[in-house]
């Protein structure tokens, strides 16, 4: 969910909802680059109490969302074969990187401003 900071009638800053993304399974903290919010649904099964994480997790999905509207600009769909565990997103040189539980590092490119 994204918020805008606005002043209320007394001049105090308040958060006003701007948009809500699609539902994501165990989302990781997002990163923002070039006006795009990169959000990761890790797919990790996080229920505690003896459940098998490996068999109950699903593949991760990377989303690129328009920072102003929340519109989905990109989805990795089924490109990532495994879930992510305690991983995050990194952005460098026009790409978003993430590591999955199966030890594969994925790199997804995005246009850079010139």
TORKOL-393345 format. One record per atom (N, C-alpha, C): residue number from 1; residue in one letter; x, y, z. Coordinates in steps of 0.05 Angstrom, whole numbers, plus 32768, in hexadecimal, padded with zeros to 4 digits. Example, Ala and Ser with C-alpha at 12.3 -4.5 7.8 and 13.67 -1.06 7.14 Angstrom:
BEGIN
    i  aa     X     Y     Z
    1   a  8108  7F8E  809C
    1   a  80F6  7FA6  809C
    1   a  8108  7FBE  809C
    2   s  8101  7FD3  808E
    2   s  8111  7FEB  808F
    2   s  8102  8001  809D
END
This chain:
BEGIN
    i  aa     X     Y     Z
    1   x  8011  7FE9  8000
    1   x  8000  8000  8000
    1   x  8012  8019  8000
    2   x  800A  802C  7FF0
    2   x  8019  8045  7FEF
    2   x  8009  805C  7FFC
    3   x  8016  806E  8008
    3   x  8009  8085  8015
    3   x  8015  809F  800B
    4   x  8006  80B4  800C
    4   x  800F  80CF  8007
    4   x  800F  80DE  8022
    5   x  8023  80EF  8025
    5   x  8025  80FF  803E
    5   x  8017  811A  8037
    6   x  8003  8121  8047
    6   x  7FF5  813A  8044
    6   x  7FF1  8147  805F
    7   x  7FEE  8161  805E
    7   x  7FE8  8170  8077
    7   x  7FCA  816E  807C
    8   x  7FC3  8169  8096
    8   x  7FA6  816A  809D
    8   x  7F9E  8187  80A1
    9   x  7F86  818C  80AA
    9   x  7F7C  81A7  80AC
    9   x  7F8A  81B7  80C2
   10   x  7F99  81AA  80D4
   10   x  7FA9  81B7  80E9
   10   x  7FC6  81BA  80E1
   11   x  7FCD  81B2  80C8
   11   x  7FE8  81B4  80BF
   11   x  7FFA  819D  80C7
   12   x  7FEF  8187  80D3
   12   x  7FFE  8170  80DA
   12   x  8000  815C  80C3
   13   x  8017  8150  80BF
   13   x  8019  813D  80A9
   13   x  8009  8124  80AF
   14   x  7FFB  811A  809B
   14   x  7FEB  8101  809E
   14   x  7FF0  80F0  8085
   15   x  7FEC  80D6  8088
   15   x  7FEF  80C3  8072
   15   x  7FD4  80BE  8066
   16   x  7FD2  80C1  804C
   16   x  7FB9  80BD  803D
   16   x  7FBE  80A6  802A
   17   x  7FAE  8091  802A
   17   x  7FB2  807B  8017
   17   x  7FB1  8084  7FFA
   18   x  7FC5  807B  7FEA
   18   x  7FC6  8082  7FCE
   18   x  7FBE  806B  7FBC
   19   x  7FC8  8053  7FC2
   19   x  7FC1  803B  7FB2
   19   x  7FC8  8022  7FC2
   20   x  7FBC  800C  7FB9
   20   x  7FC2  7FF2  7FC5
   20   x  7FCA  7FDE  7FAF
   21   x  7FDF  7FCF  7FB4
   21   x  7FE8  7FBC  7FA0
   21   x  7FD7  7FA3  7FA1
   22   x  7FDD  7F90  7F8F
   22   x  7FD0  7F76  7F91
   22   x  7FD9  7F67  7FAA
   23   x  7FCB  7F52  7FB1
   23   x  7FD3  7F42  7FC8
   23   x  7FED  7F34  7FC2
   24   x  7FFF  7F33  7FD5
   24   x  8019  7F26  7FD1
   24   x  801E  7F12  7FE8
   25   x  8029  7EFB  7FE2
   25   x  802F  7EE7  7FF6
   25   x  804A  7EEE  8003
   26   x  8049  7EF4  801D
   26   x  8061  7EFB  802D
   26   x  8072  7F10  801F
   27   x  8068  7F28  801B
   27   x  8077  7F3C  800D
   27   x  8090  7F45  801C
   28   x  80A5  7F4C  800C
   28   x  80BE  7F56  8016
   28   x  80BC  7F75  8014
   29   x  80CE  7F83  8022
   29   x  80CE  7FA0  8020
   29   x  80D3  7FA9  8003
   30   x  80C4  7FBC  7FF8
   30   x  80C8  7FC4  7FDC
   30   x  80E0  7FD7  7FD9
   31   x  80E8  7FDB  7FC0
   31   x  80FC  7FEF  7FB9
   31   x  80F0  8000  7FA3
   32   x  80F9  8018  7FA0
   32   x  80EF  802B  7F8C
   32   x  8106  8035  7F7B
   33   x  8102  8034  7F61
   33   x  8116  803E  7F4E
   33   x  8108  8049  7F35
   34   x  810F  8061  7F2D
   34   x  8104  806D  7F15
   34   x  80E6  806E  7F14
   35   x  80D9  8073  7F2B
   35   x  80BC  8075  7F2C
   35   x  80AE  805B  7F2C
   36   x  80BD  8045  7F30
   36   x  80B1  802A  7F31
   36   x  80B6  801E  7F4D
   37   x  80A0  8014  7F59
   37   x  80A2  8005  7F72
   37   x  80A6  7FE8  7F6B
   38   x  80BD  7FDD  7F73
   38   x  80C1  7FC0  7F6E
   38   x  80BA  7FB2  7F88
   39   x  80A6  7FA1  7F86
   39   x  809B  7F92  7F9D
   39   x  809E  7F74  7F98
   40   x  80A6  7F66  7FAD
   40   x  80AB  7F49  7FAB
   40   x  8097  7F3A  7FBC
   41   x  8088  7F28  7FB0
   41   x  8078  7F15  7FBF
   41   x  808B  7EFD  7FC2
   42   x  8095  7EF9  7FDA
   42   x  80AA  7EE4  7FDE
   42   x  80A0  7EC8  7FDA
   43   x  8086  7EC4  7FDE
   43   x  807B  7EA9  7FDB
   43   x  8080  7E96  7FF2
   44   x  808F  7EA0  8006
   44   x  8097  7E8F  801C
   44   x  807F  7E88  802F
   45   x  807D  7E6F  8035
   45   x  8069  7E66  8049
   45   x  8074  7E6C  8065
   46   x  8068  7E7E  8073
   46   x  8073  7E87  808C
   46   x  8064  7E7E  80A5
   47   x  8050  7E6C  80A2
   47   x  8042  7E62  80B9
   47   x  8054  7E51  80CA
   48   x  8055  7E57  80E4
   48   x  8067  7E48  80F6
   48   x  8058  7E30  8101
   49   x  8067  7E1D  810A
   49   x  805A  7E06  8118
   49   x  805C  7DEC  8109
   50   x  8073  7DE6  80FE
   50   x  8077  7DCC  80F2
   50   x  8071  7DC9  80D4
   51   x  8064  7DDD  80C8
   51   x  805E  7DDB  80AC
   51   x  8078  7DDC  809C
   52   x  8078  7DCE  8086
   52   x  8090  7DCC  8075
   52   x  8092  7DE4  8062
   53   x  80A5  7DF6  8067
   53   x  80A8  7E0E  8057
   53   x  80AD  7E07  803A
   54   x  80BD  7DF3  8034
   54   x  80C4  7DEC  8019
   54   x  80AD  7DE3  8008
   55   x  809B  7DD4  8013
   55   x  8084  7DC9  8004
   55   x  806D  7DDC  8003
   56   x  806B  7DEF  8016
   56   x  8054  7E01  8018
   56   x  8059  7E1D  800C
   57   x  8072  7E23  8006
   57   x  8078  7E3D  7FF9
   57   x  8073  7E3B  7FDB
   58   x  806F  7E53  7FCF
   58   x  806A  7E55  7FB2
   58   x  8080  7E67  7FA6
   59   x  8084  7E66  7F8C
   59   x  8098  7E78  7F80
   59   x  8093  7E95  7F85
   60   x  80A8  7EA4  7F88
   60   x  80A7  7EC1  7F8C
   60   x  809E  7ECF  7F72
   61   x  8093  7EE7  7F75
   61   x  808B  7EF7  7F5E
   61   x  8094  7F14  7F62
   62   x  80A3  7F1E  7F4F
   62   x  80AB  7F3A  7F50
   62   x  8097  7F4B  7F40
   63   x  808F  7F61  7F4D
   63   x  807D  7F74  7F40
   63   x  808A  7F8F  7F3D
   64   x  8085  7F9C  7F26
   64   x  808C  7FB8  7F22
   64   x  8073  7FC8  7F22
   65   x  8070  7FDB  7F34
   65   x  8057  7FEB  7F37
   65   x  805D  8008  7F32
   66   x  804C  8016  7F24
   66   x  804E  8032  7F20
   66   x  804C  8040  7F3C
   67   x  8061  804F  7F43
   67   x  8062  805B  7F5E
   67   x  804B  806E  7F63
   68   x  8040  807B  7F4F
   68   x  802B  808F  7F53
   68   x  800F  8082  7F54
   69   x  800B  806D  7F44
   69   x  7FF0  8062  7F41
   69   x  7FED  8046  7F4D
   70   x  8003  8038  7F50
   70   x  8002  801C  7F59
   70   x  7FFC  8008  7F43
   71   x  7FF8  8012  7F2A
   71   x  7FF3  8000  7F14
   71   x  800A  7FED  7F10
   72   x  8003  7FD3  7F0B
   72   x  8018  7FBF  7F06
   72   x  8024  7FC3  7EEB
   73   x  803D  7FC9  7EEA
   73   x  804C  7FCD  7ED1
   73   x  805A  7FB4  7EC8
   74   x  8060  7FA3  7EDB
   74   x  806F  7F8A  7ED5
   74   x  8069  7F75  7EEB
   75   x  8068  7F5C  7EE2
   75   x  8067  7F46  7EF5
   75   x  8079  7F30  7EEA
   76   x  808A  7F24  7EFB
   76   x  809C  7F0F  7EF2
   76   x  808C  7EF5  7EEC
   77   x  8073  7EF4  7EF5
   77   x  8063  7EDC  7EEF
   77   x  8070  7EC3  7EFB
   78   x  8076  7EB0  7EE9
   78   x  8081  7E96  7EF2
   78   x  809F  7E94  7EEC
   79   x  80AC  7EAB  7EE8
   79   x  80C9  7EAB  7EE1
   79   x  80DA  7EA2  7EF9
   80   x  80D2  7EA7  7F11
   80   x  80E2  7E9F  7F29
   80   x  80D8  7E84  7F32
   81   x  80EB  7E71  7F35
   81   x  80E4  7E55  7F3A
   81   x  80E0  7E4E  7F57
   82   x  80E9  7E5F  7F69
   82   x  80E8  7E59  7F86
   82   x  80DF  7E71  7F96
   83   x  80DA  7E6D  7FAF
   83   x  80D3  7E83  7FC1
   83   x  80ED  7E91  7FCB
   84   x  80EB  7EA8  7FD8
   84   x  8102  7EB4  7FE4
   84   x  80FF  7EB3  8002
   85   x  8116  7EB1  800F
   85   x  8116  7EAE  802C
   85   x  812A  7EC3  8037
   86   x  811F  7ED6  8046
   86   x  812F  7EEC  8052
   86   x  8140  7EFA  803D
   87   x  8136  7EFB  8025
   87   x  8144  7F09  800F
   87   x  8137  7F24  800B
   88   x  8145  7F35  7FFE
   88   x  813A  7F4F  7FF7
   88   x  8140  7F56  7FDB
   89   x  8138  7F6D  7FD2
   89   x  813D  7F76  7FB7
   89   x  8155  7F89  7FB7
   90   x  8164  7F88  7FA2
   90   x  817A  7F9B  7F9E
   90   x  8177  7FA7  7F83
   91   x  817D  7FC1  7F80
   91   x  817B  7FCF  7F66
   91   x  8196  7FDA  7F5F
   92   x  81A0  7FD4  7F47
   92   x  81B9  7FDF  7F3E
   92   x  81BB  7FDE  7F20
   93   x  81C5  7FF3  7F13
   93   x  81CB  7FF3  7EF6
   93   x  81B3  7FEA  7EE5
   94   x  819B  7FF3  7EEC
   94   x  8184  7FEE  7EDC
   94   x  8178  7FD2  7EDF
   95   x  817D  7FC5  7EF6
   95   x  8173  7FAA  7EFA
   95   x  816A  7FA7  7F18
   96   x  8157  7F96  7F1C
   96   x  814F  7F8E  7F37
   96   x  8158  7F71  7F3B
   97   x  8165  7F6D  7F52
   97   x  8171  7F52  7F57
   97   x  8163  7F46  7F70
   98   x  8160  7F2C  7F6F
   98   x  8156  7F1D  7F87
   98   x  8161  7F01  7F86
   99   x  8165  7EF6  7F9E
   99   x  816E  7EDB  7FA0
   99   x  8157  7EC9  7FAA
  100   x  8154  7EB2  7F9E
  100   x  813F  7E9F  7FA6
  100   x  814A  7E89  7FB7
  101   x  8138  7E7A  7FC4
  101   x  8140  7E65  7FD6
  101   x  8150  7E4F  7FC8
  102   x  814C  7E4C  7FAE
  102   x  815B  7E37  7F9F
  102   x  8176  7E41  7F96
  103   x  8180  7E57  7FA1
  103   x  819A  7E62  7F9C
  103   x  819E  7E6E  7F81
  104   x  8188  7E75  7F74
  104   x  818A  7E83  7F5A
  104   x  8186  7EA0  7F5F
  105   x  8198  7EB1  7F53
  105   x  8195  7ECE  7F55
  105   x  8188  7ED7  7F3B
  106   x  8172  7EE5  7F3E
  106   x  8163  7EEF  7F27
  106   x  8169  7F0D  7F23
  107   x  816B  7F15  7F0A
  107   x  816F  7F31  7F03
  107   x  815A  7F39  7EEF
  108   x  814A  7F4E  7EF5
  108   x  8136  7F58  7EE3
  108   x  813D  7F74  7EDC
  109   x  8140  7F7A  7EC2
  109   x  8148  7F94  7EB9
  109   x  8130  7FA7  7EB7
  110   x  8135  7FC1  7EB9
  110   x  8121  7FD6  7EB6
  110   x  812D  7FEE  7EA9
  111   x  811D  7FFD  7E9A
  111   x  8128  8015  7E8C
  111   x  8133  8029  7EA0
  112   x  8149  8035  7E99
  112   x  8155  804A  7EAA
  112   x  8151  8065  7E9C
  113   x  814D  807A  7EAD
  113   x  814C  8095  7EA2
  113   x  8167  809E  7E99
  114   x  8168  80AE  7E84
  114   x  8182  80B8  7E7B
  114   x  8185  80D5  7E81
END
